[in-house]
Amino acid sequence: MGMITISKEEYEHLKKIEELDRELLEDIAHGIKDILSGKVKEV
């Protein structure tokens, strides 16, 4: 695997995006779990 160099600002930006993506995926997983367990009512 090769190596690249990026600015500190870009690195920090990518880390924030990674954290937001992880949170979003966790929320989606919890939502699916709620749907499958019947905790969500149809509106």
C-alpha distance matrix in Angstrom:
0.0 3.8 6.8 10.0 13.5 16.1 19.6 20.9 23.1 20.3 18.4 21.7 22.5 19.3 20.2 23.7 22.7 20.7 23.8 26.1 24.1 24.3 28.0 28.7 27.2 29.3 32.4 31.9 31.6 34.7 36.5 35.9 37.0 40.2 40.9 40.5 42.8 45.4 45.2 45.1 48.3 48.5 50.0
3.8 0.0 3.7 6.8 10.5 13.3 17.0 18.8 21.0 18.3 16.8 20.4 21.2 18.4 19.7 23.2 22.4 20.9 24.1 26.3 24.8 25.3 28.9 29.6 28.5 30.7 33.6 33.3 33.4 36.4 38.1 37.7 39.1 42.0 42.7 42.7 44.9 47.4 47.0 46.7 49.8 49.9 51.2
6.8 3.7 0.0 3.8 7.0 10.1 13.6 15.3 17.7 15.4 13.8 17.5 18.6 16.3 17.4 21.0 20.7 19.4 22.5 24.8 23.7 24.4 27.7 28.7 28.1 30.1 32.9 33.0 33.2 36.0 37.8 37.7 39.1 41.8 42.8 43.0 45.1 47.4 46.8 46.4 49.5 49.7 50.8
10.0 6.8 3.8 0.0 3.8 6.7 10.3 12.6 14.7 12.3 11.5 15.3 16.1 14.2 15.9 19.2 18.9 18.3 21.4 23.4 22.7 23.8 26.9 27.7 27.6 29.8 32.2 32.4 33.1 35.8 37.3 37.5 39.1 41.6 42.5 43.1 45.2 47.3 46.4 45.8 48.8 48.9 49.7
13.5 10.5 7.0 3.8 0.0 3.8 7.0 9.4 11.8 10.1 9.5 13.2 14.4 13.3 15.0 18.0 18.3 18.2 21.0 23.0 22.9 24.1 26.8 27.9 28.2 30.2 32.5 33.1 33.9 36.4 37.9 38.5 40.0 42.3 43.4 44.2 46.1 48.1 47.0 46.3 49.3 49.5 50.1
16.1 13.3 10.1 6.7 3.8 0.0 3.8 6.6 8.3 6.4 6.6 10.1 10.9 10.5 12.5 15.1 15.5 16.0 18.6 20.3 20.5 22.1 24.5 25.5 26.2 28.3 30.2 30.9 32.1 34.4 35.7 36.6 38.3 40.3 41.4 42.5 44.4 46.2 44.8 44.0 46.9 47.0 47.4
19.6 17.0 13.6 10.3 7.0 3.8 0.0 3.8 5.4 5.2 6.3 8.7 9.9 10.7 12.4 14.4 15.5 16.6 18.6 20.2 21.1 22.7 24.6 25.8 27.0 28.8 30.5 31.6 33.0 34.9 36.2 37.5 39.1 40.8 42.1 43.4 45.2 46.8 45.2 44.3 47.1 47.3 47.5
20.9 18.8 15.3 12.6 9.4 6.6 3.8 0.0 3.8 5.5 5.0 6.1 8.5 9.8 10.5 12.3 14.3 15.2 16.5 18.5 19.9 21.1 22.7 24.3 25.7 27.1 28.7 30.3 31.5 33.1 34.7 36.2 37.5 39.1 40.7 42.1 43.5 45.2 43.4 42.7 45.6 46.1 46.2
23.1 21.0 17.7 14.7 11.8 8.3 5.4 3.8 0.0 3.8 5.4 5.2 6.1 8.6 9.9 10.6 12.4 14.2 15.4 16.7 18.3 20.0 21.3 22.6 24.4 25.9 27.1 28.6 30.3 31.8 33.0 34.7 36.3 37.6 39.0 40.7 42.2 43.6 41.7 40.8 43.4 43.8 43.7
20.3 18.3 15.4 12.3 10.1 6.4 5.2 5.5 3.8 0.0 3.8 5.5 5.0 6.1 8.6 9.9 10.5 12.2 14.3 15.4 16.3 18.3 20.0 20.9 22.4 24.4 25.7 26.8 28.5 30.3 31.4 32.8 34.6 36.1 37.3 38.8 40.6 42.0 40.4 39.3 42.0 42.2 42.3
18.4 16.8 13.8 11.5 9.5 6.6 6.3 5.0 5.4 3.8 0.0 3.8 5.4 5.2 6.2 8.7 9.9 10.5 12.5 14.4 15.3 16.5 18.6 20.0 21.1 22.7 24.5 25.7 27.0 28.8 30.3 31.6 33.0 34.8 36.2 37.5 39.1 40.8 39.2 38.5 41.4 41.9 42.2
21.7 20.4 17.5 15.3 13.2 10.1 8.7 6.1 5.2 5.5 3.8 0.0 3.8 5.4 5.0 6.3 8.7 9.8 10.6 12.5 14.2 15.4 16.7 18.4 20.0 21.2 22.7 24.4 25.8 27.2 28.7 30.4 31.7 33.1 34.8 36.3 37.6 39.2 37.3 36.7 39.5 40.2 40.4
22.5 21.2 18.6 16.1 14.4 10.9 9.9 8.5 6.1 5.0 5.4 3.8 0.0 3.8 5.5 5.2 6.3 8.7 10.0 10.7 12.4 14.4 15.5 16.5 18.4 20.2 21.2 22.6 24.4 26.0 27.0 28.7 30.4 31.7 33.0 34.7 36.3 37.6 35.8 34.8 37.5 37.8 37.8
19.3 18.4 16.3 14.2 13.3 10.5 10.7 9.8 8.6 6.1 5.2 5.4 3.8 0.0 3.8 5.4 5.0 6.1 8.7 9.9 10.4 12.3 14.3 15.2 16.4 18.3 19.9 20.9 22.4 24.3 25.6 26.8 28.5 30.2 31.4 32.8 34.5 36.1 34.6 33.7 36.6 36.9 37.2
20.2 19.7 17.4 15.9 15.0 12.5 12.4 10.5 9.9 8.6 6.2 5.0 5.5 3.8 0.0 3.8 5.4 5.0 6.3 8.7 9.8 10.6 12.4 14.2 15.4 16.6 18.5 20.0 21.1 22.7 24.4 25.8 27.1 28.7 30.4 31.6 33.1 34.8 33.1 32.6 35.7 36.4 36.9
23.7 23.2 21.0 19.2 18.0 15.1 14.4 12.3 10.6 9.9 8.7 6.3 5.2 5.4 3.8 0.0 3.8 5.4 5.1 6.2 8.6 9.9 10.7 12.3 14.3 15.4 16.6 18.4 20.0 21.2 22.6 24.4 25.8 27.1 28.7 30.4 31.7 33.1 31.1 30.4 33.3 33.9 34.2
22.7 22.4 20.7 18.9 18.3 15.5 15.5 14.3 12.4 10.5 9.9 8.7 6.3 5.0 5.4 3.8 0.0 3.8 5.4 5.1 6.1 8.6 9.9 10.4 12.2 14.2 15.2 16.3 18.2 19.9 20.9 22.4 24.2 25.6 26.8 28.4 30.1 31.5 29.8 28.8 31.6 31.9 32.3
20.7 20.9 19.4 18.3 18.2 16.0 16.6 15.2 14.2 12.2 10.5 9.8 8.7 6.1 5.0 5.4 3.8 0.0 3.8 5.5 5.1 6.2 8.7 9.9 10.6 12.3 14.3 15.3 16.5 18.4 19.9 21.1 22.5 24.4 25.7 27.0 28.6 30.3 28.9 28.3 31.4 32.0 32.7
23.8 24.1 22.5 21.4 21.0 18.6 18.6 16.5 15.4 14.3 12.5 10.6 10.0 8.7 6.3 5.1 5.4 3.8 0.0 3.8 5.4 5.1 6.2 8.6 10.0 10.6 12.4 14.3 15.4 16.6 18.4 20.1 21.1 22.6 24.4 25.8 27.0 28.7 26.9 26.6 29.7 30.6 31.3
26.1 26.3 24.8 23.4 23.0 20.3 20.2 18.5 16.7 15.4 14.4 12.5 10.7 9.9 8.7 6.2 5.1 5.5 3.8 0.0 3.8 5.4 5.1 6.1 8.6 9.9 10.5 12.2 14.2 15.3 16.4 18.3 19.9 21.0 22.5 24.3 25.7 26.9 25.1 24.3 27.1 27.8 28.2
24.1 24.8 23.7 22.7 22.9 20.5 21.1 19.9 18.3 16.3 15.3 14.2 12.4 10.4 9.8 8.6 6.1 5.1 5.4 3.8 0.0 3.8 5.5 5.1 6.1 8.6 9.9 10.5 12.2 14.2 15.2 16.4 18.3 19.9 21.0 22.5 24.3 25.7 24.4 23.5 26.5 26.9 27.7
24.3 25.3 24.4 23.8 24.1 22.1 22.7 21.1 20.0 18.3 16.5 15.4 14.4 12.3 10.6 9.9 8.6 6.2 5.1 5.4 3.8 0.0 3.8 5.4 5.2 6.2 8.7 9.9 10.5 12.3 14.2 15.4 16.5 18.4 20.0 21.1 22.5 24.4 23.0 22.8 26.0 27.0 28.1
28.0 28.9 27.7 26.9 26.8 24.5 24.6 22.7 21.3 20.0 18.6 16.7 15.5 14.3 12.4 10.7 9.9 8.7 6.2 5.1 5.5 3.8 0.0 3.8 5.5 5.1 6.2 8.6 9.9 10.6 12.3 14.3 15.3 16.5 18.4 20.0 21.0 22.6 20.7 20.4 23.6 24.7 25.6
28.7 29.6 28.7 27.7 27.9 25.5 25.8 24.3 22.6 20.9 20.0 18.4 16.5 15.2 14.2 12.3 10.4 9.9 8.6 6.1 5.1 5.4 3.8 0.0 3.8 5.4 5.1 6.2 8.6 9.9 10.5 12.3 14.2 15.3 16.5 18.4 19.9 21.1 19.5 18.6 21.5 22.2 23.0
27.2 28.5 28.1 27.6 28.2 26.2 27.0 25.7 24.4 22.4 21.1 20.0 18.4 16.4 15.4 14.3 12.2 10.6 10.0 8.6 6.1 5.2 5.5 3.8 0.0 3.8 5.4 5.0 6.1 8.6 9.7 10.5 12.2 14.2 15.2 16.4 18.3 19.9 18.9 18.4 21.6 22.3 23.7
29.3 30.7 30.1 29.8 30.2 28.3 28.8 27.1 25.9 24.4 22.7 21.2 20.2 18.3 16.6 15.4 14.2 12.3 10.6 9.9 8.6 6.2 5.1 5.4 3.8 0.0 3.8 5.4 5.1 6.2 8.6 9.9 10.5 12.3 14.3 15.3 16.4 18.4 17.0 17.1 20.6 21.9 23.5
32.4 33.6 32.9 32.2 32.5 30.2 30.5 28.7 27.1 25.7 24.5 22.7 21.2 19.9 18.5 16.6 15.2 14.3 12.4 10.5 9.9 8.7 6.2 5.1 5.4 3.8 0.0 3.8 5.4 5.1 6.1 8.6 9.8 10.5 12.3 14.2 15.3 16.5 14.7 14.3 17.5 18.8 20.1
31.9 33.3 33.0 32.4 33.1 30.9 31.6 30.3 28.6 26.8 25.7 24.4 22.6 20.9 20.0 18.4 16.3 15.3 14.3 12.2 10.5 9.9 8.6 6.2 5.0 5.4 3.8 0.0 3.8 5.4 5.0 6.2 8.6 9.8 10.5 12.3 14.2 15.3 14.3 13.4 16.6 17.3 18.9
31.6 33.4 33.2 33.1 33.9 32.1 33.0 31.5 30.3 28.5 27.0 25.8 24.4 22.4 21.1 20.0 18.2 16.5 15.4 14.2 12.2 10.5 9.9 8.6 6.1 5.1 5.4 3.8 0.0 3.8 5.4 5.2 6.2 8.6 9.9 10.6 12.3 14.3 13.7 13.7 17.3 18.4 20.6
34.7 36.4 36.0 35.8 36.4 34.4 34.9 33.1 31.8 30.3 28.8 27.2 26.0 24.3 22.7 21.2 19.9 18.4 16.6 15.3 14.2 12.3 10.6 9.9 8.6 6.2 5.1 5.4 3.8 0.0 3.8 5.5 5.0 6.2 8.7 9.9 10.5 12.3 10.9 11.4 15.1 17.0 19.0
36.5 38.1 37.8 37.3 37.9 35.7 36.2 34.7 33.0 31.4 30.3 28.7 27.0 25.6 24.4 22.6 20.9 19.9 18.4 16.4 15.2 14.2 12.3 10.5 9.7 8.6 6.1 5.0 5.4 3.8 0.0 3.8 5.4 5.0 6.2 8.6 9.9 10.6 9.3 8.7 12.1 13.5 15.5
35.9 37.7 37.7 37.5 38.5 36.6 37.5 36.2 34.7 32.8 31.6 30.4 28.7 26.8 25.8 24.4 22.4 21.1 20.1 18.3 16.4 15.4 14.3 12.3 10.5 9.9 8.6 6.2 5.2 5.5 3.8 0.0 3.8 5.4 5.0 6.1 8.5 9.9 10.0 9.6 12.9 13.9 16.5
37.0 39.1 39.1 39.1 40.0 38.3 39.1 37.5 36.3 34.6 33.0 31.7 30.4 28.5 27.1 25.8 24.2 22.5 21.1 19.9 18.3 16.5 15.3 14.2 12.2 10.5 9.8 8.6 6.2 5.0 5.4 3.8 0.0 3.8 5.5 5.2 6.1 8.6 8.6 9.8 13.4 15.2 18.1
40.2 42.0 41.8 41.6 42.3 40.3 40.8 39.1 37.6 36.1 34.8 33.1 31.7 30.2 28.7 27.1 25.6 24.4 22.6 21.0 19.9 18.4 16.5 15.3 14.2 12.3 10.5 9.8 8.6 6.2 5.0 5.4 3.8 0.0 3.8 5.5 5.2 6.2 5.1 6.3 10.0 12.3 15.1
40.9 42.7 42.8 42.5 43.4 41.4 42.1 40.7 39.0 37.3 36.2 34.8 33.0 31.4 30.4 28.7 26.8 25.7 24.4 22.5 21.0 20.0 18.4 16.5 15.2 14.3 12.3 10.5 9.9 8.7 6.2 5.0 5.5 3.8 0.0 3.8 5.5 5.2 5.9 5.4 8.5 9.9 13.1
40.5 42.7 43.0 43.1 44.2 42.5 43.4 42.1 40.7 38.8 37.5 36.3 34.7 32.8 31.6 30.4 28.4 27.0 25.8 24.3 22.5 21.1 20.0 18.4 16.4 15.3 14.2 12.3 10.6 9.9 8.6 6.1 5.2 5.5 3.8 0.0 3.8 5.5 7.7 8.6 11.3 12.8 16.2
42.8 44.9 45.1 45.2 46.1 44.4 45.2 43.5 42.2 40.6 39.1 37.6 36.3 34.5 33.1 31.7 30.1 28.6 27.0 25.7 24.3 22.5 21.0 19.9 18.3 16.4 15.3 14.2 12.3 10.5 9.9 8.5 6.1 5.2 5.5 3.8 0.0 3.8 5.7 8.2 11.0 13.4 16.8
45.4 47.4 47.4 47.3 48.1 46.2 46.8 45.2 43.6 42.0 40.8 39.2 37.6 36.1 34.8 33.1 31.5 30.3 28.7 26.9 25.7 24.4 22.6 21.1 19.9 18.4 16.5 15.3 14.3 12.3 10.6 9.9 8.6 6.2 5.2 5.5 3.8 0.0 3.8 5.5 7.5 10.0 13.5
45.2 47.0 46.8 46.4 47.0 44.8 45.2 43.4 41.7 40.4 39.2 37.3 35.8 34.6 33.1 31.1 29.8 28.9 26.9 25.1 24.4 23.0 20.7 19.5 18.9 17.0 14.7 14.3 13.7 10.9 9.3 10.0 8.6 5.1 5.9 7.7 5.7 3.8 0.0 3.8 6.7 10.0 12.7
45.1 46.7 46.4 45.8 46.3 44.0 44.3 42.7 40.8 39.3 38.5 36.7 34.8 33.7 32.6 30.4 28.8 28.3 26.6 24.3 23.5 22.8 20.4 18.6 18.4 17.1 14.3 13.4 13.7 11.4 8.7 9.6 9.8 6.3 5.4 8.6 8.2 5.5 3.8 0.0 3.8 6.6 9.2
48.3 49.8 49.5 48.8 49.3 46.9 47.1 45.6 43.4 42.0 41.4 39.5 37.5 36.6 35.7 33.3 31.6 31.4 29.7 27.1 26.5 26.0 23.6 21.5 21.6 20.6 17.5 16.6 17.3 15.1 12.1 12.9 13.4 10.0 8.5 11.3 11.0 7.5 6.7 3.8 0.0 3.8 6.3
48.5 49.9 49.7 48.9 49.5 47.0 47.3 46.1 43.8 42.2 41.9 40.2 37.8 36.9 36.4 33.9 31.9 32.0 30.6 27.8 26.9 27.0 24.7 22.2 22.3 21.9 18.8 17.3 18.4 17.0 13.5 13.9 15.2 12.3 9.9 12.8 13.4 10.0 10.0 6.6 3.8 0.0 3.8
50.0 51.2 50.8 49.7 50.1 47.4 47.5 46.2 43.7 42.3 42.2 40.4 37.8 37.2 36.9 34.2 32.3 32.7 31.3 28.2 27.7 28.1 25.6 23.0 23.7 23.5 20.1 18.9 20.6 19.0 15.5 16.5 18.1 15.1 13.1 16.2 16.8 13.5 12.7 9.2 6.3 3.8 0.0
